[in-house]
Amino acid sequence: MIKIGIVEDSKTTRDGLATIIDLSPGYTCVCVCDTAEKALVQLPKHAPEVVLMDIQLPGMSGIECAGRLKKLLPDVLIIMVTVYEDPDRIFSALRNGASGYLLKRSAPDQVITAIRDVLQGGAPMSGEIARKVIHHFREQSTTAEEVEKLTTREREVLELVAQGFINKEIGDRLGVSTEAVRWHLKHIYVKLHVRSRTEAALKFRGPK
């Protein structure tokens, strides 16, 4: 059962997302919070695989919360939830470790598709946001010193990530388990000083 956390100040949206998740086979909502401050205390106790995080929260913003939560739960996948596409805010959230975003008006099947995508190593976002991310990380390409820190296997994994393969496909190609791929990615993030596979792939593929 995949555990999902929700951080959303609107009760209507919060309840709606929780219902969608609990009614979807294989998913369960384990924690619901209405502020970032509560989320940073409660979410680590439940260790969800995915968190749906409202960008605009009272008090601490969802953007700042995403960055702090990644330090507490490095493996958590965060999908930002927003009323409309705000490129600057969404981009800031991605830089803080979020893996993608979801519009609040999304249909139930789109919510589950977004969750499934991040679990498989995808990054749900529009072309406009993706271009902004690519431009940023091409300007901050990986240094030779950082690349040299990667083992041969880590480079193989990262090369396949950069080609768009999900973890299971990478494991199949390299003859290792999906868990081993996740383990390698963890070390890659540390060595390249990034917080997500999207950042790692774009930084790795940037001009040297």
C-alpha positions in Angstrom: 0.0 0.0 0.0 1.5 3.4 -1.0 1.3 5.9 1.8 0.3 9.5 0.8 0.5 12.7 2.9 -1.5 15.9 2.3 -0.6 19.4 3.3 -3.4 21.8 2.3 -5.1 24.6 4.2 -8.5 24.4 2.3 -10.7 21.8 4.0 -12.6 21.2 0.8 -9.5 20.5 -1.2 -7.9 18.5 1.6 -11.0 16.3 2.0 -11.3 15.9 -1.7 -7.8 14.8 -2.2 -7.9 12.4 0.7 -11.1 10.8 -0.7 -9.6 10.4 -4.1 -6.5 8.6 -2.6 -8.4 6.4 -0.2 -10.8 5.3 -3.0 -7.9 4.3 -5.3 -6.7 0.7 -4.9 -3.2 0.5 -3.7 -3.1 4.0 -2.1 -3.9 5.2 1.4 -3.9 8.7 3.0 -1.9 8.4 6.2 -1.5 12.0 7.3 -3.4 15.3 6.6 -2.1 18.7 7.7 -3.5 22.2 7.2 -0.2 24.1 7.8 3.5 23.6 7.0 4.4 23.8 10.6 2.2 20.8 11.5 3.4 18.9 8.5 7.0 19.1 9.5 6.1 17.5 12.9 3.5 15.0 11.7 4.7 13.7 8.3 8.0 12.2 9.6 6.0 10.1 12.0 4.1 8.5 9.2 6.9 8.4 6.5 4.7 8.7 3.4 6.2 7.9 0.0 4.5 10.9 -1.6 3.2 14.2 -0.3 0.8 16.5 -2.0 1.9 20.0 -0.9 -0.1 23.2 -1.3 2.2 26.0 -2.6 0.4 28.8 -0.7 -0.1 28.0 2.9 -0.7 30.2 5.9 2.5 30.9 7.8 5.4 29.0 6.3 4.9 28.5 2.5 4.7 25.2 0.9 7.9 26.0 -1.0 9.9 26.4 2.2 8.2 23.4 3.7 9.2 21.2 0.8 12.9 22.1 1.3 12.7 21.4 5.0 10.7 18.2 4.6 13.3 16.8 2.1 15.9 17.2 4.9 13.8 15.2 7.3 12.6 12.7 4.7 15.2 12.5 1.9 13.3 9.8 0.0 9.9 11.5 0.1 8.5 12.6 -3.3 6.7 15.9 -3.2 4.1 17.1 -5.7 3.1 20.8 -5.3 -0.6 21.5 -5.5 -1.5 25.0 -6.9 -4.6 26.9 -8.1 -2.9 28.0 -11.3 0.4 27.8 -13.1 2.8 30.3 -11.5 6.1 29.6 -13.2 8.3 31.4 -10.6 6.7 29.7 -7.5 6.6 26.3 -9.1 10.2 26.6 -10.2 11.2 27.7 -6.7 9.5 24.6 -5.3 11.3 22.3 -7.8 14.6 23.8 -6.7 13.6 23.0 -3.1 13.2 19.3 -3.9 9.7 19.0 -5.3 9.3 16.5 -8.1 6.4 18.1 -10.0 3.1 19.8 -9.6 -0.6 19.3 -9.9 -3.4 21.9 -10.5 -6.1 21.9 -7.9 -8.7 21.6 -10.7 -7.3 18.3 -11.8 -9.7 15.4 -12.2 -9.4 12.4 -9.8 -7.7 10.3 -12.4 -5.1 13.0 -13.0 -4.3 13.1 -9.3 -3.6 9.4 -9.3 -1.7 9.6 -12.6 0.6 12.3 -11.1 1.3 10.2 -8.0 2.0 7.1 -10.1 4.3 9.1 -12.4 6.5 10.4 -9.5 6.6 6.9 -8.0 7.9 5.6 -11.3 10.5 8.3 -11.6 8.6 10.8 -13.6 8.1 14.6 -13.0 4.6 15.9 -13.8 5.0 19.4 -15.2 4.1 21.5 -18.2 6.5 22.2 -21.1 6.9 25.8 -20.0 8.1 24.8 -16.5 10.3 22.1 -17.9 12.0 24.5 -20.2 12.6 26.9 -17.2 14.2 24.0 -15.2 16.4 22.9 -18.1 17.6 26.5 -18.7 18.5 26.9 -15.1 20.4 23.7 -14.7 22.3 24.1 -18.0 23.6 27.3 -16.6 24.8 25.4 -13.5 26.3 22.4 -15.1 28.1 19.7 -13.1 31.8 20.3 -12.6 34.4 17.7 -13.5 35.2 17.2 -9.8 31.6 16.3 -9.1 31.4 13.8 -12.0 34.7 12.2 -10.9 33.0 11.4 -7.5 30.5 9.2 -9.3 31.2 5.5 -9.5 30.9 3.7 -12.8 27.6 2.2 -11.8 26.3 5.6 -10.6 27.2 7.1 -14.0 25.4 4.3 -15.8 22.3 4.9 -13.6 22.4 8.6 -14.1 22.8 8.3 -17.9 19.7 6.2 -18.1 17.8 8.6 -15.8 18.9 11.4 -18.2 17.5 9.4 -21.1 14.1 9.3 -19.4 14.0 5.7 -18.1 12.1 5.0 -14.9 13.7 3.0 -12.0 12.3 -0.4 -13.0 13.5 0.0 -16.6 16.9 1.1 -15.3 17.1 -1.9 -13.0 16.1 -4.3 -15.9 18.8 -2.8 -18.2 21.5 -3.0 -15.6 20.5 -6.3 -14.1 19.8 -4.9 -10.6 16.8 -4.5 -8.4 14.7 -1.3 -8.3 15.7 -0.9 -4.7 19.4 -0.9 -5.8 18.6 1.8 -8.3 17.0 3.9 -5.6 20.1 3.3 -3.4 22.4 4.5 -6.2 20.3 7.6 -6.8 20.5 8.5 -3.2 24.3 8.6 -3.4 24.2 10.5 -6.7 22.0 13.2 -5.1 24.6 13.7 -2.4 27.6 13.8 -4.7 25.9 16.2 -7.2 24.4 18.4 -4.5 20.9 18.0 -5.8 17.5 17.0 -4.3 15.7 15.1 -7.1 16.3 12.9 -10.2 15.2 15.8 -12.4 17.9 18.1 -11.0 20.5 15.3 -11.2 19.7 14.4 -14.8 19.6 18.0 -16.0 22.8 18.9 -14.2 24.6 15.8 -15.5 23.5 16.5 -19.1 24.3 20.2 -19.0 27.3 21.6 -20.9 30.7 20.7 -19.4 
